[in-house]
Amino acid sequence: MEWEWLIEFLKGMVKPVAATAVVLLAVLLSYFQKLGLESEMVYSILRAFLQLSVIGFVLEFIFTQDNSVWILMAYLFMVVVAGYTAGQRAKQVPRGKYVAGASILVGTAVTMFLLVLLKVFPFTPRYIIPIAGMMVGNSMTVTGVTMKRLRDDIRTQMSLVETALALGATPRQATLQQVKRSLVIALSPVLDNAKTVGLISLPGAMTGLIMGGASPTEAIQLQIVVMNMLIGASTISSIMSTYLCWPAFFTKAYQIQTTVFSSD
């Protein structure tokens, strides 16, 4: 009896294992095209299997707990991992991991608070953890791109920024165009996805509900909520990251920290 859960789990893994046939096809194509990605592909899929299997058991446990502490712990863990990953993308930004983590935390927390306050979702593990994961994942990508692009743009146009500072502009005023450009580039994929959702692809949340037996109208309603929250969280996080980057980019005397931009 005590091993029934393991037997059921292994039975359920038959189809996921069968689906690795497409990965093997990708490995063969990489080999014949001499891309050198075979080992990375195999490592990635094995790691995905392990991570998802572990998180599945963890969520099974959390969903049975009637304690909000578990929700907060799971949420903070996701934010920490996302902050580290986004900081790695923008590794030239001093304290980039902390900037990314704080930005993601603010953006997703504000969005999640509004969703709960408006009673869009109940504050339970079964709802909050999945939506938090979607928001944190998207905010991670957008924040990393924003920070990296902002730093690179300021480096490329340093003379223009220094001229504006010399004329009495604040760091915000001197880098206004660079900030706008980095935000537009980072948020464009999220906005483009919202424009084409349902026309080009059916997103994961919607597809999962339909495959799980829900009606298409119910799936659409949830997907609209998901798209709204992703845009909100991503926008707040990316804007927040630009504000938190300035202390590292400029001195208290409103001069550029040349050491930050001296190398790639």
C-alpha positions in Angstrom: 0.0 0.0 0.0 2.7 2.4 0.9 4.4 2.1 -2.5 1.2 2.6 -4.5 2.0 6.3 -5.0 5.3 5.4 -6.6 3.7 2.8 -8.9 1.1 5.3 -10.0 3.8 7.9 -10.6 5.9 5.5 -12.7 2.8 4.6 -14.8 2.1 8.3 -15.3 5.7 8.8 -16.6 5.2 6.4 -19.5 4.0 9.2 -21.9 6.6 11.8 -20.8 9.3 9.2 -21.4 7.8 8.4 -24.8 7.8 12.1 -25.7 11.6 12.2 -25.4 11.7 10.7 -28.9 11.5 14.2 -30.2 14.5 15.2 -28.1 16.4 12.2 -29.5 15.5 13.5 -33.0 16.9 16.9 -32.0 20.1 15.2 -30.7 20.6 13.3 -34.0 20.1 16.5 -36.0 22.6 18.3 -33.8 25.1 15.5 -34.3 24.8 15.3 -38.1 24.9 19.1 -38.4 27.9 19.2 -36.1 26.3 21.8 -33.8 27.9 20.3 -30.7 24.7 20.6 -28.6 24.1 16.9 -28.1 25.4 16.7 -24.5 23.7 19.9 -23.5 20.4 18.7 -24.9 20.6 15.4 -23.0 21.7 17.2 -19.8 18.8 19.8 -20.2 16.1 17.2 -20.6 17.4 15.0 -17.8 17.6 18.0 -15.5 14.1 19.0 -16.5 12.8 15.5 -15.7 14.5 15.6 -12.3 13.4 19.1 -11.4 9.8 18.6 -12.4 9.5 15.3 -10.7 10.8 16.7 -7.4 8.7 19.8 -7.6 5.7 17.6 -8.3 6.1 15.8 -5.0 6.8 19.1 -3.2 3.6 20.7 -4.6 1.6 17.6 -3.6 2.8 18.2 -0.1 2.2 21.9 -0.1 -1.3 21.6 -1.5 -2.3 19.5 1.4 -1.1 22.1 3.9 -3.5 24.7 5.3 -0.8 27.2 6.1 0.1 30.4 4.2 3.7 30.1 5.3 4.3 27.4 2.7 2.9 29.7 0.0 5.3 32.4 1.0 8.3 30.0 1.2 7.6 28.6 -2.2 7.1 32.1 -3.7 10.3 33.5 -2.1 12.3 30.5 -3.4 11.1 31.2 -6.9 12.0 34.9 -6.6 15.5 34.1 -5.3 16.2 31.7 -8.2 14.8 34.1 -10.7 16.8 37.0 -9.3 20.0 35.0 -9.6 19.2 33.9 -13.1 18.3 37.4 -14.3 21.4 38.8 -12.6 23.5 36.3 -14.5 22.2 37.7 -17.8 23.1 41.2 -16.7 26.4 40.2 -14.9 28.1 43.5 -15.8 25.6 45.4 -13.6 26.9 45.7 -10.1 24.8 43.8 -7.5 22.7 42.7 -10.5 21.3 39.7 -8.7 20.0 41.8 -5.9 18.6 44.4 -8.2 16.8 41.7 -10.3 15.5 39.9 -7.2 14.1 43.1 -5.6 12.5 44.1 -8.9 10.9 40.8 -9.5 9.7 40.7 -5.9 8.1 44.1 -6.1 6.5 43.5 -9.5 5.0 40.1 -8.8 4.0 40.9 -5.2 2.1 44.0 -6.2 0.3 42.1 -9.0 -0.5 39.1 -6.9 -1.8 41.4 -4.1 -4.2 43.1 -6.5 -5.4 39.8 -7.9 -6.2 38.4 -4.4 -7.7 41.8 -3.3 -10.0 41.8 -6.3 -10.9 38.1 -5.6 -9.7 37.0 -9.0 -7.8 34.1 -7.2 -8.2 32.8 -3.7 -5.1 32.8 -1.5 -4.5 29.1 -1.6 -1.5 27.1 -2.6 -3.3 25.5 -5.6 -3.9 28.9 -7.2 -1.2 31.2 -5.9 1.9 29.0 -6.5 1.2 28.3 -10.2 0.3 32.0 -11.0 3.3 33.2 -9.0 5.5 30.9 -11.0 4.2 32.3 -14.3 4.6 35.9 -13.2 8.1 35.3 -11.7 9.3 33.5 -14.8 8.2 36.3 -17.2 9.5 39.0 -14.9 12.8 37.2 -14.7 13.2 37.3 -18.5 12.1 40.9 -18.9 14.2 42.2 -16.0 17.4 40.5 -17.2 16.9 42.0 -20.7 16.1 45.5 -19.3 19.2 45.6 -17.1 21.5 44.3 -19.7 20.2 46.6 -22.5 20.2 49.7 -20.3 23.8 49.2 -19.3 24.9 48.5 -22.9 23.0 51.5 -24.3 24.5 53.9 -21.7 27.9 52.5 -22.5 27.4 53.0 -26.2 26.1 56.6 -25.8 28.2 57.6 -22.8 29.3 60.9 -24.4 25.7 62.0 -24.8 24.8 61.0 -21.2 27.9 62.8 -19.9 27.0 65.9 -21.9 23.5 65.9 -20.4 24.8 65.5 -16.9 27.3 68.4 -17.4 24.4 70.6 -18.4 22.6 69.9 -15.1 20.4 66.9 -16.0 19.7 64.3 -13.4 20.6 60.6 -14.1 17.0 60.0 -14.9 16.8 62.8 -17.4 20.2 62.1 -18.9 19.3 58.4 -19.6 15.6 58.8 -20.4 16.0 57.6 -24.0 18.1 54.7 -23.0 15.6 53.7 -20.3 12.7 53.9 -22.8 14.6 51.9 -25.4 15.5 49.1 -22.9 12.0 48.9 -21.6 10.5 48.7 -25.1 12.8 46.0 -26.2 12.3 44.0 -23.0 8.5 44.2 -23.0 7.9 43.9 -26.7 7.8 40.0 -26.7 5.3 40.0 -23.8 3.1 42.6 -25.7 3.5 40.8 -29.0 2.4 37.5 -27.4 -0.7 39.2 -26.0 -1.6 40.6 -29.4 -1.3 37.2 -31.1 -2.6 35.0 -28.4 -5.2 32.6 -29.8 -4.4 33.5 -33.4 -0.9 31.9 -33.7 -0.7 29.7 -30.6 -2.8 28.5 -27.7 -0.8 29.3 -24.4 0.1 26.7 -21.9 -2.6 27.6 -19.3 -5.4 27.5 -21.9 -4.1 24.4 -23.5 -3.8 22.6 -20.2 -7.3 23.4 -19.2 -8.7 22.2 -22.6 -6.7 19.0 -22.4 -7.9 18.5 -18.9 -11.5 18.6 -19.9 -12.5 22.2 -19.3 -14.6 24.0 -21.8 -12.9 26.4 -24.3 -14.8 29.4 -22.9 -13.5 28.6 -19.3 -10.0 28.2 -20.7 -10.2 31.6 -22.5 -11.4 33.4 -19.3 -8.4 32.1 -17.4 -6.0 32.9 -20.2 -7.2 36.5 -20.3 -6.5 36.8 -16.6 -3.0 35.2 -17.1 -2.1 37.6 -19.9 -3.2 40.6 -17.9 -1.2 39.6 -14.8 1.9 38.8 -16.9 1.9 42.2 -18.5 1.4 43.9 -15.2 4.1 42.1 -13.3 6.6 42.3 -16.1 6.1 46.0 -16.6 6.4 46.8 -12.9 9.5 44.6 -12.5 11.3 46.0 -15.5 10.6 49.7 -14.6 11.7 49.0 -11.0 15.0 47.5 -12.2 15.9 50.7 -14.1 15.4 52.7 -10.9 17.5 50.3 -8.9 20.3 50.3 -11.4 21.1 54.0 -11.2 23.0 53.9 -7.8 25.4 51.5 -9.5 25.7 53.5 -12.8 26.2 57.0 -11.3 28.0 58.6 -8.3 26.3 60.7 -5.7 27.7 63.7 -7.6 25.8 62.6 -10.7 28.8 61.4 -12.6 29.0 58.1 -14.5 30.7 55.2 -12.8 33.2 54.6 -15.6 34.3 51.3 -14.0 30.9 49.8 -14.6 31.2 50.5 -18.4 34.9 50.0 -18.9 34.6 46.3 -20.0 32.2 43.8 -21.4 
